[in-house]
């Protein structure tokens, strides 16, 4: 196999991950600009979401093809060498691991993975008991308590977070 094709395969996964991250960041920025400066809180036309999805796909494919082209030309320059440079293999593996770790850390920071926040635990507890809502005092307040609210927004039940933790373990 020619080195140029090997480098495309070697750097294909990290290039795809980087392209997805870049395109999602640009998608979020474009949606933010549309929301803040153009469309606001009014109902958005279908063309706006079509435009955003088209932008997302275009940026992802374009950046992936660009990164793959760079890998192709870099691999073409490496064809004169007799053996595959292990530093390049390690760079590919390291870039892949770094990008996966970056995504995992982001998901951890927004609460999609990892332990649930006390507010979410309180809300799930109250919903499970059939209440309309939940409330918690400020975090810097007294002991952590969870208040379950009735349909009128009045406190119906107040329990400590420790009691909820004990009930969840059972």
ChimeraX commands (.cxc) that place a marker at each C-alpha (Angstrom):
marker #1 position 0.00,0.00,0.00 radius 0.5
marker #1 position 1.33,3.42,-0.88 radius 0.5
marker #1 position 2.24,5.65,2.00 radius 0.5
marker #1 position -0.15,8.39,0.83 radius 0.5
marker #1 position -3.11,6.03,1.19 radius 0.5
marker #1 position -1.87,4.75,4.53 radius 0.5
marker #1 position -1.69,8.29,5.91 radius 0.5
marker #1 position -5.25,8.96,4.76 radius 0.5
marker #1 position -6.37,5.85,6.67 radius 0.5
marker #1 position -4.15,6.66,9.64 radius 0.5
marker #1 position -5.44,10.20,10.09 radius 0.5
marker #1 position -9.00,9.57,8.89 radius 0.5
marker #1 position -10.55,9.09,12.33 radius 0.5
marker #1 position -8.94,12.09,14.06 radius 0.5
marker #1 position -9.73,14.22,11.00 radius 0.5
marker #1 position -13.38,13.15,11.16 radius 0.5
marker #1 position -13.59,13.88,14.89 radius 0.5
marker #1 position -11.99,17.30,14.43 radius 0.5
marker #1 position -14.35,18.06,11.53 radius 0.5
marker #1 position -17.39,17.14,13.59 radius 0.5
marker #1 position -16.24,19.32,16.50 radius 0.5
marker #1 position -15.53,22.29,14.22 radius 0.5
marker #1 position -18.82,21.96,12.36 radius 0.5
marker #1 position -20.84,21.69,15.59 radius 0.5
marker #1 position -19.11,24.76,17.01 radius 0.5
marker #1 position -19.84,26.74,13.85 radius 0.5
marker #1 position -23.43,25.44,13.84 radius 0.5
marker #1 position -23.90,26.65,17.42 radius 0.5
marker #1 position -22.35,30.03,16.62 radius 0.5
marker #1 position -24.54,30.49,13.54 radius 0.5
marker #1 position -27.67,29.51,15.47 radius 0.5
marker #1 position -26.70,31.97,18.20 radius 0.5
marker #1 position -26.23,34.79,15.70 radius 0.5
marker #1 position -29.57,34.02,14.06 radius 0.5
marker #1 position -31.28,33.94,17.43 radius 0.5
marker #1 position -29.66,37.07,18.87 radius 0.5
marker #1 position -29.56,39.36,15.85 radius 0.5
marker #1 position -31.98,38.12,13.19 radius 0.5
marker #1 position -34.91,35.95,14.27 radius 0.5
marker #1 position -35.07,36.30,18.05 radius 0.5
marker #1 position -37.69,34.47,20.08 radius 0.5
marker #1 position -40.26,34.55,17.30 radius 0.5
marker #1 position -41.06,31.30,15.46 radius 0.5
marker #1 position -38.25,30.51,13.04 radius 0.5
marker #1 position -39.01,29.78,9.40 radius 0.5
marker #1 position -38.21,26.30,8.13 radius 0.5
marker #1 position -35.61,27.80,5.82 radius 0.5
marker #1 position -33.52,28.83,8.84 radius 0.5
marker #1 position -33.20,25.27,10.09 radius 0.5
marker #1 position -32.57,24.05,6.55 radius 0.5
marker #1 position -29.78,26.62,6.25 radius 0.5
marker #1 position -28.24,25.59,9.56 radius 0.5
marker #1 position -28.29,21.88,8.72 radius 0.5
marker #1 position -26.84,22.58,5.27 radius 0.5
marker #1 position -24.09,24.67,6.88 radius 0.5
marker #1 position -23.36,21.90,9.38 radius 0.5
marker #1 position -23.03,19.23,6.69 radius 0.5
marker #1 position -21.06,21.48,4.33 radius 0.5
marker #1 position -18.53,22.53,6.98 radius 0.5
marker #1 position -18.13,18.96,8.25 radius 0.5
marker #1 position -17.54,17.47,4.80 radius 0.5
marker #1 position -15.34,20.35,3.62 radius 0.5
marker #1 position -13.11,20.33,6.69 radius 0.5
marker #1 position -12.83,16.52,6.64 radius 0.5
marker #1 position -11.85,16.49,2.96 radius 0.5
marker #1 position -9.36,19.29,3.62 radius 0.5
marker #1 position -7.75,17.43,6.50 radius 0.5
marker #1 position -7.67,14.21,4.48 radius 0.5
marker #1 position -5.98,16.08,1.62 radius 0.5
marker #1 position -3.33,17.33,4.01 radius 0.5
marker #1 position -2.78,13.74,5.21 radius 0.5
marker #1 position -2.58,12.55,1.59 radius 0.5
marker #1 position 0.05,15.08,0.58 radius 0.5
marker #1 position 2.02,14.56,3.78 radius 0.5
marker #1 position 1.96,10.80,3.17 radius 0.5
marker #1 position 3.08,11.37,-0.41 radius 0.5
marker #1 position 6.15,13.20,0.91 radius 0.5
marker #1 position 6.87,10.28,3.24 radius 0.5
marker #1 position 6.96,7.68,0.45 radius 0.5
marker #1 position 10.71,8.17,0.07 radius 0.5
marker #1 position 11.26,6.79,3.58 radius 0.5
marker #1 position 11.67,3.02,3.83 radius 0.5
marker #1 position 9.75,2.50,7.08 radius 0.5
marker #1 position 6.66,4.04,8.58 radius 0.5
marker #1 position 7.50,6.69,11.15 radius 0.5
marker #1 position 6.19,5.48,14.50 radius 0.5
marker #1 position 5.93,9.09,15.70 radius 0.5
marker #1 position 3.26,9.67,13.07 radius 0.5
marker #1 position 1.32,6.60,14.21 radius 0.5
marker #1 position 1.57,7.82,17.80 radius 0.5
marker #1 position 0.47,11.31,16.70 radius 0.5
marker #1 position -2.61,9.82,15.06 radius 0.5
marker #1 position -3.46,7.75,18.13 radius 0.5
marker #1 position -2.76,10.70,20.43 radius 0.5
marker #1 position -4.91,13.06,18.37 radius 0.5
marker #1 position -7.75,10.55,18.39 radius 0.5
marker #1 position -7.48,10.02,22.16 radius 0.5
marker #1 position -7.26,13.77,22.78 radius 0.5
marker #1 position -10.34,14.53,20.70 radius 0.5
marker #1 position -12.35,11.73,22.34 radius 0.5
marker #1 position -11.25,13.00,25.77 radius 0.5
marker #1 position -12.24,16.55,24.79 radius 0.5
marker #1 position -15.73,15.38,23.84 radius 0.5
marker #1 position -16.03,13.29,27.02 radius 0.5
marker #1 position -14.92,16.21,29.22 radius 0.5
marker #1 position -17.43,18.50,27.55 radius 0.5
marker #1 position -20.24,16.01,28.10 radius 0.5
marker #1 position -19.12,15.60,31.72 radius 0.5
marker #1 position -19.12,19.37,32.27 radius 0.5
marker #1 position -22.67,19.80,30.95 radius 0.5
marker #1 position -23.96,16.87,33.01 radius 0.5
marker #1 position -24.74,14.35,30.29 radius 0.5
marker #1 position -22.34,11.82,31.82 radius 0.5
marker #1 position -21.20,11.47,35.41 radius 0.5
marker #1 position -23.15,11.91,38.63 radius 0.5
marker #1 position -26.52,13.66,38.51 radius 0.5
marker #1 position -26.82,17.12,40.04 radius 0.5
marker #1 position -28.84,17.48,43.23 radius 0.5
marker #1 position -31.43,19.56,41.36 radius 0.5
marker #1 position -31.97,16.75,38.86 radius 0.5
marker #1 position -32.17,14.14,41.63 radius 0.5
marker #1 position -34.76,16.29,43.41 radius 0.5
marker #1 position -36.80,16.78,40.22 radius 0.5
marker #1 position -36.78,13.04,39.44 radius 0.5
marker #1 position -37.80,12.21,43.01 radius 0.5
marker #1 position -40.76,14.61,42.94 radius 0.5
marker #1 position -41.88,13.51,39.48 radius 0.5
marker #1 position -41.71,9.90,40.60 radius 0.5
marker #1 position -44.01,10.72,43.53 radius 0.5
marker #1 position -46.52,12.40,41.18 radius 0.5
marker #1 position -45.89,16.03,42.10 radius 0.5
marker #1 position -46.09,18.85,39.56 radius 0.5
marker #1 position -42.65,20.32,40.25 radius 0.5
marker #1 position -39.73,20.64,42.62 radius 0.5
marker #1 position -37.69,23.34,44.29 radius 0.5
marker #1 position -34.40,23.55,46.16 radius 0.5
marker #1 position -32.95,26.31,48.34 radius 0.5
marker #1 position -29.77,28.10,47.23 radius 0.5
marker #1 position -26.68,25.91,47.39 radius 0.5
marker #1 position -24.98,28.16,49.95 radius 0.5
marker #1 position -27.98,27.92,52.27 radius 0.5
marker #1 position -28.70,25.47,55.04 radius 0.5
marker #1 position -28.91,21.71,54.68 radius 0.5
marker #1 position -29.74,20.46,51.21 radius 0.5
marker #1 position -33.48,19.88,51.03 radius 0.5
marker #1 position -35.88,19.08,48.23 radius 0.5
marker #1 position -39.36,20.55,48.15 radius 0.5
marker #1 position -42.00,18.87,46.02 radius 0.5
marker #1 position -44.62,21.28,44.69 radius 0.5
marker #1 position -48.29,20.69,44.00 radius 0.5
marker #1 position -50.20,21.85,40.91 radius 0.5
marker #1 position -50.54,25.36,42.42 radius 0.5
marker #1 position -46.80,25.73,43.04 radius 0.5
marker #1 position -47.17,25.34,46.81 radius 0.5
marker #1 position -44.80,23.19,48.82 radius 0.5
marker #1 position -46.45,19.84,49.51 radius 0.5
marker #1 position -43.53,17.75,50.80 radius 0.5
marker #1 position -40.06,18.67,52.03 radius 0.5
marker #1 position -37.36,15.99,52.32 radius 0.5
marker #1 position -33.62,16.08,52.81 radius 0.5
marker #1 position -31.31,15.00,50.02 radius 0.5
marker #1 position -29.97,12.29,52.34 radius 0.5
marker #1 position -33.46,10.76,52.56 radius 0.5
marker #1 position -33.70,10.76,48.77 radius 0.5
marker #1 position -30.27,9.13,48.50 radius 0.5
marker #1 position -31.31,6.38,50.92 radius 0.5
marker #1 position -34.54,5.77,48.98 radius 0.5
marker #1 position -32.66,5.63,45.65 radius 0.5
marker #1 position -30.32,2.93,47.00 radius 0.5
marker #1 position -33.25,0.68,47.94 radius 0.5
marker link #1:1,2 radius 0.2
marker link #1:2,3 radius 0.2
marker link #1:3,4 radius 0.2
marker link #1:4,5 radius 0.2
marker link #1:5,6 radius 0.2
marker link #1:6,7 radius 0.2
marker link #1:7,8 radius 0.2
marker link #1:8,9 radius 0.2
marker link #1:9,10 radius 0.2
marker link #1:10,11 radius 0.2
marker link #1:11,12 radius 0.2
marker link #1:12,13 radius 0.2
marker link #1:13,14 radius 0.2
marker link #1:14,15 radius 0.2
marker link #1:15,16 radius 0.2
marker link #1:16,17 radius 0.2
marker link #1:17,18 radius 0.2
marker link #1:18,19 radius 0.2
marker link #1:19,20 radius 0.2
marker link #1:20,21 radius 0.2
marker link #1:21,22 radius 0.2
marker link #1:22,23 radius 0.2
marker link #1:23,24 radius 0.2
marker link #1:24,25 radius 0.2
marker link #1:25,26 radius 0.2
marker link #1:26,27 radius 0.2
marker link #1:27,28 radius 0.2
marker link #1:28,29 radius 0.2
marker link #1:29,30 radius 0.2
marker link #1:30,31 radius 0.2
marker link #1:31,32 radius 0.2
marker link #1:32,33 radius 0.2
marker link #1:33,34 radius 0.2
marker link #1:34,35 radius 0.2
marker link #1:35,36 radius 0.2
marker link #1:36,37 radius 0.2
marker link #1:37,38 radius 0.2
marker link #1:38,39 radius 0.2
marker link #1:39,40 radius 0.2
marker link #1:40,41 radius 0.2
marker link #1:41,42 radius 0.2
marker link #1:42,43 radius 0.2
marker link #1:43,44 radius 0.2
marker link #1:44,45 radius 0.2
marker link #1:45,46 radius 0.2
marker link #1:46,47 radius 0.2
marker link #1:47,48 radius 0.2
marker link #1:48,49 radius 0.2
marker link #1:49,50 radius 0.2
marker link #1:50,51 radius 0.2
marker link #1:51,52 radius 0.2
marker link #1:52,53 radius 0.2
marker link #1:53,54 radius 0.2
marker link #1:54,55 radius 0.2
marker link #1:55,56 radius 0.2
marker link #1:56,57 radius 0.2
marker link #1:57,58 radius 0.2
marker link #1:58,59 radius 0.2
marker link #1:59,60 radius 0.2
marker link #1:60,61 radius 0.2
marker link #1:61,62 radius 0.2
marker link #1:62,63 radius 0.2
marker link #1:63,64 radius 0.2
marker link #1:64,65 radius 0.2
marker link #1:65,66 radius 0.2
marker link #1:66,67 radius 0.2
marker link #1:67,68 radius 0.2
marker link #1:68,69 radius 0.2
marker link #1:69,70 radius 0.2
marker link #1:70,71 radius 0.2
marker link #1:71,72 radius 0.2
marker link #1:72,73 radius 0.2
marker link #1:73,74 radius 0.2
marker link #1:74,75 radius 0.2
marker link #1:75,76 radius 0.2
marker link #1:76,77 radius 0.2
marker link #1:77,78 radius 0.2
marker link #1:78,79 radius 0.2
marker link #1:79,80 radius 0.2
marker link #1:80,81 radius 0.2
marker link #1:81,82 radius 0.2
marker link #1:82,83 radius 0.2
marker link #1:83,84 radius 0.2
marker link #1:84,85 radius 0.2
marker link #1:85,86 radius 0.2
marker link #1:86,87 radius 0.2
marker link #1:87,88 radius 0.2
marker link #1:88,89 radius 0.2
marker link #1:89,90 radius 0.2
marker link #1:90,91 radius 0.2
marker link #1:91,92 radius 0.2
marker link #1:92,93 radius 0.2
marker link #1:93,94 radius 0.2
marker link #1:94,95 radius 0.2
marker link #1:95,96 radius 0.2
marker link #1:96,97 radius 0.2
marker link #1:97,98 radius 0.2
marker link #1:98,99 radius 0.2
marker link #1:99,100 radius 0.2
marker link #1:100,101 radius 0.2
marker link #1:101,102 radius 0.2
marker link #1:102,103 radius 0.2
marker link #1:103,104 radius 0.2
marker link #1:104,105 radius 0.2
marker link #1:105,106 radius 0.2
marker link #1:106,107 radius 0.2
marker link #1:107,108 radius 0.2
marker link #1:108,109 radius 0.2
marker link #1:109,110 radius 0.2
marker link #1:110,111 radius 0.2
marker link #1:111,112 radius 0.2
marker link #1:112,113 radius 0.2
marker link #1:113,114 radius 0.2
marker link #1:114,115 radius 0.2
marker link #1:115,116 radius 0.2
marker link #1:116,117 radius 0.2
marker link #1:117,118 radius 0.2
marker link #1:118,119 radius 0.2
marker link #1:119,120 radius 0.2
marker link #1:120,121 radius 0.2
marker link #1:121,122 radius 0.2
marker link #1:122,123 radius 0.2
marker link #1:123,124 radius 0.2
marker link #1:124,125 radius 0.2
marker link #1:125,126 radius 0.2
marker link #1:126,127 radius 0.2
marker link #1:127,128 radius 0.2
marker link #1:128,129 radius 0.2
marker link #1:129,130 radius 0.2
marker link #1:130,131 radius 0.2
marker link #1:131,132 radius 0.2
marker link #1:132,133 radius 0.2
marker link #1:133,134 radius 0.2
marker link #1:134,135 radius 0.2
marker link #1:135,136 radius 0.2
marker link #1:136,137 radius 0.2
marker link #1:137,138 radius 0.2
marker link #1:138,139 radius 0.2
marker link #1:139,140 radius 0.2
marker link #1:140,141 radius 0.2
marker link #1:141,142 radius 0.2
marker link #1:142,143 radius 0.2
marker link #1:143,144 radius 0.2
marker link #1:144,145 radius 0.2
marker link #1:145,146 radius 0.2
marker link #1:146,147 radius 0.2
marker link #1:147,148 radius 0.2
marker link #1:148,149 radius 0.2
marker link #1:149,150 radius 0.2
marker link #1:150,151 radius 0.2
marker link #1:151,152 radius 0.2
marker link #1:152,153 radius 0.2
marker link #1:153,154 radius 0.2
marker link #1:154,155 radius 0.2
marker link #1:155,156 radius 0.2
marker link #1:156,157 radius 0.2
marker link #1:157,158 radius 0.2
marker link #1:158,159 radius 0.2
marker link #1:159,160 radius 0.2
marker link #1:160,161 radius 0.2
marker link #1:161,162 radius 0.2
marker link #1:162,163 radius 0.2
marker link #1:163,164 radius 0.2
marker link #1:164,165 radius 0.2
marker link #1:165,166 radius 0.2
marker link #1:166,167 radius 0.2
marker link #1:167,168 radius 0.2
marker link #1:168,169 radius 0.2
marker link #1:169,170 radius 0.2
view
